[in-house]
């Protein structure tokens, strides 16, 4: 408790009380479903965090050799399954035969969408892991994921397709202008980042928390952007992100941070 109070006091001093004039709410986004609390992008971790009260998720989506959409961050399965093979080189059948290091099975996008359909009112970011795809493969991938996500989005939920790859954002924007899109950057939410997002016609940005200032956030909001600041690997990251104006904070430990927030940040609405 002493540490939390110290952090809040530091925020007050650092931002001259200005931060506390903003709306007292922020979306808590479970990174890869909550990768600090269980195997990433798998059903067991999604169910665990849903039971804990989590209402927002970030997942990673790739294309299999036979054109199916599967949840997996890395292109290679070595880290998560101990199998030195690329996701894109394997069929759905081959991928379903693989067991991840915690005993879980890979989850496919249709299975994830079916699970989340039972929980309306969620905010979900579908990160498109397609930077290494050639133009032909990228076109197939973008069409598949856009159709699947747009068709499955329940009333009251917000589904956003995001990517570091501006090609993917351009393709979906052109073919599915109704889709919610977001630009991901390894940089801060700077004026340059905002300019890139504006040129793409998107209104959402996911940027580095440690590279973003409060002035950056003011400018992004002035331009109509919604901003997700990441990564969140520490208990104080949520308050840090909120204090500089983040709309969303992406964390590896969503259940723990939600519990901590409910106990200690009663003035902050965590959505």
C-alpha positions in Angstrom: 0.0 0.0 0.0 2.8 2.4 0.8 4.4 1.8 -2.6 1.1 2.6 -4.4 0.6 5.8 -2.4 4.1 6.8 -3.3 3.4 6.2 -7.0 0.2 8.3 -6.9 2.0 11.1 -5.0 4.8 11.1 -7.6 2.2 11.3 -10.4 0.6 14.3 -8.7 3.9 16.1 -8.4 5.1 15.1 -11.9 2.0 16.3 -13.7 1.1 19.2 -11.5 -2.3 17.7 -10.6 -3.3 18.1 -14.2 -3.7 14.3 -14.8 -6.4 14.1 -12.2 -8.6 16.5 -14.1 -9.1 13.9 -16.8 -11.7 11.1 -16.8 -11.0 8.6 -14.2 -11.3 5.5 -16.4 -9.1 3.3 -18.5 -9.4 0.0 -20.4 -7.2 -2.8 -19.0 -6.2 -5.0 -22.0 -5.0 -8.6 -21.4 -1.9 -9.0 -23.6 -2.1 -12.3 -25.5 -4.9 -13.1 -23.2 -2.8 -12.6 -20.1 0.6 -14.1 -20.9 2.1 -13.4 -17.5 -0.7 -15.5 -15.9 -0.7 -18.6 -18.2 0.2 -19.8 -21.7 -0.5 -17.1 -24.2 -3.3 -17.1 -26.7 -4.9 -20.3 -25.4 -8.4 -21.2 -24.2 -7.5 -22.0 -20.6 -5.9 -18.6 -20.1 -8.9 -16.8 -21.7 -11.3 -18.6 -19.4 -9.2 -17.9 -16.4 -9.1 -14.1 -17.0 -12.7 -14.0 -18.1 -13.6 -15.5 -14.7 -11.5 -12.9 -13.0 -13.5 -10.1 -14.6 -11.4 -9.1 -17.6 -13.3 -7.4 -20.3 -10.6 -6.5 -22.9 -8.2 -8.7 -24.8 -5.3 -8.6 -27.3 -4.5 -11.7 -29.4 -2.2 -12.6 -32.3 -3.4 -14.1 -35.5 -1.5 -16.0 -38.2 -2.4 -17.9 -41.4 -1.7 -21.6 -41.7 -0.4 -23.4 -44.8 -4.0 -24.4 -45.8 -5.5 -21.0 -45.2 -6.9 -21.2 -41.6 -6.5 -18.5 -39.0 -4.7 -19.6 -35.8 -3.7 -17.7 -32.6 0.1 -17.6 -32.2 2.5 -14.7 -31.6 5.8 -16.1 -33.0 6.1 -17.3 -36.5 8.1 -20.3 -35.1 6.7 -22.7 -32.5 10.0 -23.3 -30.7 9.3 -20.9 -27.8 5.7 -22.0 -27.1 5.8 -25.7 -28.1 9.5 -26.7 -28.4 8.9 -27.4 -32.0 11.3 -25.8 -34.5 8.7 -25.3 -37.3 6.9 -22.2 -38.7 3.2 -21.8 -38.3 2.8 -20.8 -41.9 4.5 -24.1 -43.1 2.0 -26.3 -41.3 -1.7 -27.2 -42.0 -4.5 -27.0 -39.5 -4.3 -30.8 -38.9 -0.6 -30.6 -38.2 -1.0 -27.7 -35.8 -3.8 -29.4 -33.9 -1.4 -32.4 -33.3 1.1 -30.1 -31.5 1.0 -29.7 -27.7 2.2 -26.5 -26.2 4.7 -26.5 -23.3 1.9 -26.2 -20.6 -0.1 -29.0 -22.2 -2.5 -26.7 -24.0 -3.5 -26.9 -27.7 -3.3 -24.1 -30.2 -6.6 -22.2 -30.5 -8.0 -21.2 -33.9 -9.7 -17.9 -34.5 -13.1 -19.4 -35.1 -12.9 -21.1 -31.7 -11.8 -17.9 -30.0 -14.7 -15.9 -31.6 -17.2 -18.5 -30.5 -15.9 -18.3 -26.9 -16.1 -14.5 -26.9 -19.5 -14.5 -28.4 -20.8 -15.7 -25.1 -19.4 -12.6 -23.4 -20.9 -9.5 -25.1 -19.5 -6.1 -24.3 -15.9 -6.9 -24.7 -13.1 -4.9 -26.3 -10.7 -7.0 -28.4 -7.7 -6.2 -30.4 -6.8 -8.7 -33.1 -3.1 -8.2 -33.9 -2.4 -9.2 -37.5 1.0 -11.0 -37.6 1.7 -10.7 -41.3 4.8 -8.5 -41.8 6.7 -11.3 -43.5 3.9 -12.2 -45.9 4.2 -11.5 -49.6 1.5 -9.4 -51.3 -0.5 -12.5 -52.5 -0.5 -14.1 -49.1 -1.2 -10.8 -47.4 -4.3 -10.2 -49.5 -5.7 -13.7 -48.7 -4.9 -13.2 -45.0 -6.5 -9.7 -44.7 -9.6 -10.7 -46.5 -10.1 -13.8 -44.2 -9.5 -12.1 -40.9 -11.6 -9.0 -41.8 -14.6 -11.1 -42.8 -14.3 -13.4 -39.8 -13.9 -10.5 -37.3 -16.6 -8.3 -38.8 -19.1 -11.2 -39.0 -18.5 -12.3 -35.5 -18.5 -9.0 -33.6 -21.4 -9.1 -31.1 -23.6 -6.1 -30.5 -22.1 -4.0 -27.7 -18.6 -5.3 -28.3 -15.7 -3.5 -30.0 -13.4 -5.5 -32.3 -10.3 -3.8 -33.6 -7.8 -5.2 -36.1 -4.3 -3.9 -35.5 -0.9 -4.3 -37.0 2.7 -3.0 -37.3 2.3 -3.7 -41.0 0.8 -0.7 -42.7 0.1 -2.8 -45.8 -2.5 -4.8 -43.9 -4.2 -1.7 -42.6 -4.4 -0.2 -46.1 -5.8 -3.3 -47.6 -8.6 -3.7 -45.0 -9.3 0.0 -45.0 -9.9 -0.1 -48.8 -12.0 -3.3 -48.9 -13.7 -3.0 -45.5 -14.0 0.7 -44.6 -16.4 -0.1 -41.8 -13.7 -2.0 -39.9 -12.1 -0.6 -36.7 -8.3 -0.5 -37.3 -5.3 0.4 -35.2 -1.6 1.1 -35.9 1.0 -0.5 -33.7 4.4 1.1 -33.3 7.5 0.3 -31.4 7.9 4.0 -30.9 6.0 6.4 -28.7 2.7 8.0 -29.6 4.6 11.0 -31.1 3.4 13.5 -33.6 5.0 11.5 -36.4 3.1 8.4 -35.3 -0.1 10.4 -35.3 0.7 11.6 -38.8 1.2 8.0 -40.0 -2.1 6.9 -38.5 -3.9 9.9 -40.1 -2.5 9.0 -43.5 -3.8 5.5 -43.1 -7.2 6.8 -42.0 -7.1 5.0 -38.7 -8.1 6.5 -35.3 -6.3 4.1 -33.0 -2.7 3.8 -32.0 -0.8 1.3 -29.8 2.5 2.7 -28.7 5.3 2.3 -26.2 4.5 3.7 -22.7 8.1 4.4 -21.9 8.5 6.5 -25.1 5.3 8.6 -24.8 4.8 11.9 -22.9 1.7 13.6 -21.7 2.2 16.3 -24.3 2.2 13.5 -26.9 -1.1 12.2 -25.6 -2.7 15.6 -25.6 -1.8 16.0 -29.3 -3.0 12.5 -30.2 -6.4 13.2 -28.4 -6.7 16.5 -30.1 -6.4 14.7 -33.4 -9.1 12.3 -32.4 -7.0 9.3 -31.6 -7.6 6.5 -29.0 -4.3 5.4 -27.6 -3.2 2.0 -26.1 0.1 2.3 -24.2 2.2 -0.9 -23.7 3.9 -2.9 -22.3 2.5 -3.5 -18.8 4.8 -5.7 -16.8 4.7 -3.9 -13.4 2.0 -3.2 -10.8 2.5 0.6 -11.3 2.2 0.6 -15.1 -1.6 1.0 -15.1 -1.4 4.2 -13.1 1.5 5.5 -15.1 -0.4 4.9 -18.4 -3.5 6.6 -17.0 -1.6 9.5 -15.5 -0.3 10.6 -19.0 -3.7 10.1 -20.6 -3.9 6.6 -22.0 -7.3 5.3 -23.1 -6.1 1.7 -22.9 -3.2 -0.1 -21.1 -2.0 -3.5 -22.3 -0.6 -5.7 -19.6 0.7 -9.2 -19.1 -0.9 -9.5 -15.7 -4.5 -8.4 -16.2 -6.2 -10.4 -13.3 -3.6 -9.2 -10.8 -3.7 -5.6 -11.9 -7.5 -5.6 -11.9 -7.6 -7.0 -8.4 -5.0 -4.4 -7.3 -6.9 -1.6 -8.9 -10.2 -2.6 -7.3 -8.6 -2.7 -3.9 -6.4 0.4 -4.1 -7.6 2.7 -7.0 -11.2 3.0 -6.1 -11.3 6.4 -7.8 -10.3 4.8 -11.1 -12.8 2.9 -13.3 -11.0 0.0 -14.9 -13.0 -1.2 -17.9 
